[in-house]
Amino acid sequence: FWSQIKFVRNHMTPAVNICMFLLFSKQFTVENMISATSMLTKNRYGWGLAQVGALGSVVGCLTIPISIFIGWISQYREDHVLMLWMISIATFGMALLVDPTDFVSTDNDTYNEGNIFAVGPHRYYMGYLIVFCTVQAFDGVVGSVLSKVIPTALASGTLNSGLLSTFVGTLGRGFGDISVT
């Protein structure tokens, strides 16, 4: 077992490490968003189960068409260009979710309603949609890049590229859950 771990470590190229980091980041982000949604929207916006369910339904219905669109675009654009665009779009969506007014003390019990920089329910909805759908579609592009950069030596054996990417994704989910907790 230890010799296989040493073998894998010796064959991990910088490109494979970047792909693994991106897979970890994707799972971490998705798990954070999904785990925190019901708690955050209930406490901050007073949403009930129906509103959280509607958000999940809309996101679920948009994820597959967006992934299909990204797959179609990948025929005409290189993977690294798609990765940069998708990271930029996801970063924009995350910026929509950052509320700098939380660091300012207010006298009301709301989420700093009325402040132009506050994240209200509509801004949260848009940021959530952008981040979740982009990050989910990003998974296919990272998988494509990983299949091109993975050394052939890691294509066989117990610790192969499939197991490694599954392990990294599971670590991302675990750390995402820990960070929400």
C-alpha positions in Angstrom: 0.0 0.0 0.0 2.7 2.5 1.0 4.7 1.7 -2.2 1.6 2.5 -4.3 1.2 5.8 -2.4 4.8 6.6 -3.1 4.3 5.6 -6.8 1.3 7.9 -7.1 3.1 10.8 -5.4 6.0 10.5 -7.8 3.8 10.6 -10.8 1.7 13.6 -9.8 2.6 16.4 -12.2 1.8 20.1 -11.5 -1.1 19.9 -14.0 -2.6 16.9 -12.2 -2.2 18.7 -8.8 -4.0 21.8 -10.2 -6.9 19.6 -11.5 -7.1 17.8 -8.2 -7.2 21.2 -6.4 -9.9 22.4 -8.7 -12.0 19.2 -8.0 -11.5 19.7 -4.3 -12.5 23.4 -4.6 -15.6 22.5 -6.6 -16.8 20.0 -4.1 -16.0 22.3 -1.2 -17.9 25.1 -2.7 -21.0 23.0 -3.7 -21.1 21.4 -0.3 -20.9 24.7 1.5 -23.6 26.2 -0.5 -26.0 23.3 -0.3 -25.4 22.7 3.5 -25.8 26.3 4.4 -28.7 27.2 2.2 -31.6 26.2 4.4 -30.1 27.6 7.6 -28.9 30.8 6.0 -32.1 31.6 4.2 -34.3 30.8 7.2 -32.4 32.9 9.6 -31.5 35.8 7.3 -34.5 36.1 5.0 -37.2 34.2 6.8 -37.7 31.7 3.9 -39.7 28.6 4.5 -39.3 25.1 3.1 -41.2 26.1 -0.1 -38.8 28.9 -1.0 -35.7 26.8 -0.4 -37.2 24.0 -2.4 -37.9 26.4 -5.2 -34.3 27.5 -5.2 -33.1 23.9 -5.3 -35.6 23.1 -8.1 -34.5 26.0 -10.3 -30.9 25.3 -9.8 -31.4 21.6 -10.6 -33.4 22.4 -13.7 -30.7 24.8 -15.0 -27.6 22.7 -14.2 -28.0 20.1 -16.9 -28.8 22.5 -19.8 -25.9 24.7 -18.8 -23.6 21.6 -18.6 -24.8 20.6 -22.1 -24.1 24.1 -23.4 -20.6 24.0 -21.9 -20.1 20.6 -23.6 -21.2 22.1 -26.9 -18.9 25.2 -26.5 -16.0 22.9 -25.7 -16.0 21.8 -29.3 -15.0 25.4 -30.3 -12.9 26.6 -27.4 -9.9 25.2 -25.6 -10.4 23.8 -22.1 -8.1 26.4 -20.5 -10.2 29.3 -22.0 -13.4 27.7 -20.7 -11.8 27.2 -17.3 -10.8 30.8 -17.0 -14.3 32.0 -18.1 -16.0 29.7 -15.7 -13.8 30.6 -12.8 -14.4 34.3 -13.5 -18.2 33.8 -13.7 -18.2 31.8 -10.4 -16.0 34.4 -8.7 -18.5 37.1 -9.8 -21.3 35.0 -8.4 -19.4 34.6 -5.1 -18.8 38.4 -5.0 -22.6 38.8 -5.1 -22.9 36.6 -2.0 -20.4 38.6 0.1 -22.1 41.1 2.3 -19.7 43.8 3.6 -22.6 45.4 5.6 -22.4 42.5 8.1 -19.3 44.2 9.5 -21.3 47.4 10.2 -23.4 47.6 13.4 -27.1 48.4 12.8 -30.0 48.9 15.1 -32.5 46.7 13.3 -32.9 42.9 13.2 -32.9 42.6 9.4 -30.0 41.9 7.1 -29.2 45.6 6.7 -32.2 46.0 4.5 -32.1 49.1 2.3 -28.3 49.3 2.2 -27.1 49.1 -1.4 -24.3 46.8 -0.5 -26.4 44.4 1.5 -27.2 40.9 0.1 -30.9 40.8 -0.1 -33.0 37.7 -1.1 -32.8 38.6 -4.9 -29.1 39.1 -4.9 -28.6 35.9 -2.9 -30.8 34.0 -5.4 -28.8 35.3 -8.4 -25.4 34.7 -6.7 -26.4 31.2 -5.7 -27.7 30.3 -9.2 -24.5 31.7 -10.9 -22.1 30.0 -8.5 -23.8 26.6 -8.3 -24.6 26.2 -12.0 -21.1 27.4 -13.1 -19.3 25.2 -10.6 -21.3 22.1 -11.5 -20.7 22.7 -15.3 -17.0 23.3 -14.4 -16.7 19.7 -13.3 -16.9 18.4 -16.9 -14.2 20.8 -18.1 -11.9 19.8 -15.2 -12.5 16.1 -16.0 -11.6 16.7 -19.6 -8.4 18.5 -18.7 -7.6 15.8 -16.1 -8.0 13.0 -18.7 -5.5 14.8 -20.9 -2.8 15.5 -18.3 -2.9 12.4 -16.2 0.1 10.2 -16.7 -0.6 6.8 -18.1 1.1 5.2 -15.1 -1.8 6.4 -13.0 -4.4 4.8 -15.3 -4.1 1.3 -13.7 -3.7 -0.2 -10.3 -5.7 0.3 -7.1 -4.7 4.0 -6.7 -5.7 5.1 -10.2 -6.9 8.5 -11.4 -10.5 7.6 -10.8 -10.0 6.7 -7.2 -7.8 9.7 -6.7 -10.4 12.2 -8.1 -13.1 10.5 -6.0 -11.0 10.7 -2.9 -10.2 14.4 -3.5 -13.9 15.1 -4.1 -14.9 13.3 -0.9 -12.3 15.3 1.0 -13.7 18.5 -0.5 -17.2 17.5 0.7 -15.9 16.6 4.1 -14.1 19.9 4.6 -17.1 21.8 3.2 -19.3 20.2 5.9 -16.7 20.9 8.6 -16.5 24.6 7.6 -20.3 24.9 7.7 -20.5 23.2 11.1 
